Amino acid sequence: MPRRQTTIRLTESLVDELDREADEQGITRSEHIRQILSERHETTVNAQRLERIEDRLHRYEDRLTDVESRLRHQEHQHPQERQSVSRRVIEWLK
């Protein structure tokens, strides 16, 4: 892809930090800055994905709490059905 030059002003300490990081990776400062800028999109996508996973986890936790409550209630009403209910819960969670 063709490149276009752009100019930005940075503090000396930031340039020094970027240079150190680039040296550690064996790349130029410009390449390091391009990598940082490219990764910003990946970070956003990963954050959105993590948020969706957390939402699903909370829904599963809520469902599990509900199932546990139902199971305790069922066990108190029908102790002899405990094993049957436990199997249904395990199947439901799969």
Sequence and secondary structure as in RCSB ss.txt:
>XXXX:A:sequence
MPRRQTTIRLTESLVDELDREADEQGITRSEHIRQILSERHETTVNAQRLERIEDRLHRYEDRLTDVESRLRHQE
HQHPQERQSVSRRVIEWLK
>XXXX:A:secstr
           HHHHHHHHHHHHHHTS HHHHHHHHHHHHHHHHHHHHHHHHHHHHHHHHHHHHHHHHHHHHHHH
HH GGGHHHHHHHHHHHH 
